[in-house]
Amino acid sequence: MELLQKSIGGHILVELKGNRKLKGKLRGYDQHLNLIIEDADEIYFNPETEQEQIESIQTIIVRGDNVVIVSPPPKPPKKKE
């Protein structure tokens, strides 16, 4: 929970049940791992196109029962010089 407290106001990546992911700014959370995420993007796999789709969402409240993993978003790869 300390890591979540330090992440408030920062960007996080949340993996949910159903093979969906959310990326956005953590606004708040509670002891049940219910999350409030602002400026969120939902990332999901589209089986028809066999590609990841991204849908922009303003603010979302995620019920803690659906959360599988919470982590900082992956950093972009460094450019080779």
C-alpha positions in Angstrom: 0.0 0.0 0.0 3.0 2.3 0.6 3.9 2.0 -3.1 0.3 3.0 -4.1 0.5 6.0 -1.8 3.8 7.1 -3.4 2.1 6.6 -6.9 -0.7 9.1 -6.3 -0.5 11.8 -9.0 1.8 9.6 -11.0 1.1 7.3 -14.0 0.3 3.6 -13.4 -0.5 0.6 -15.5 -3.3 -1.7 -14.2 -3.9 -5.1 -15.5 -7.5 -6.3 -15.1 -9.3 -9.6 -15.3 -10.5 -10.3 -18.9 -7.1 -9.4 -20.4 -7.6 -5.7 -20.3 -5.2 -3.0 -19.2 -5.6 0.6 -18.0 -2.9 3.3 -18.2 -3.4 6.6 -16.5 -2.8 8.9 -13.6 -3.7 7.5 -10.1 -6.0 9.9 -8.3 -6.8 7.7 -5.3 -7.4 4.2 -3.9 -8.8 2.5 -0.8 -8.2 -0.6 1.3 -10.1 -2.8 -1.2 -7.8 -1.7 -4.0 -10.6 0.3 -5.7 -8.8 2.8 -7.9 -9.7 6.2 -9.3 -7.7 6.8 -12.5 -7.7 10.0 -14.5 -6.7 10.6 -18.1 -7.0 6.9 -18.6 -6.4 4.8 -21.7 -8.0 1.3 -21.9 -5.8 -1.2 -23.8 -7.3 -4.4 -25.0 -6.7 -7.1 -27.6 -9.1 -7.1 -30.6 -9.4 -10.7 -31.8 -10.8 -9.6 -35.2 -7.8 -7.5 -36.1 -5.3 -9.4 -33.9 -4.0 -6.1 -32.6 -4.1 -4.1 -29.4 -6.7 -1.3 -29.4 -6.5 1.8 -27.3 -9.6 3.7 -26.2 -9.3 7.0 -24.3 -11.3 7.4 -21.1 -11.5 10.6 -19.0 -11.9 9.3 -15.4 -12.7 5.7 -14.3 -13.3 4.0 -11.0 -12.0 0.4 -11.0 -13.4 -2.1 -8.5 -10.6 -3.8 -6.6 -12.0 -7.3 -7.4 -11.0 -6.8 -11.0 -7.4 -5.7 -10.4 -4.7 -8.3 -11.1 -1.6 -6.1 -11.2 -0.7 -2.5 -10.5 2.6 -1.2 -11.7 4.4 1.9 -13.0 4.0 2.1 -16.8 6.8 0.6 -18.8 9.5 3.0 -19.8 10.2 3.5 -23.5 13.3 1.7 -24.8 16.4 3.8 -24.9 17.7 4.9 -28.2 20.9 3.3 -29.3 23.6 5.8 -30.3 
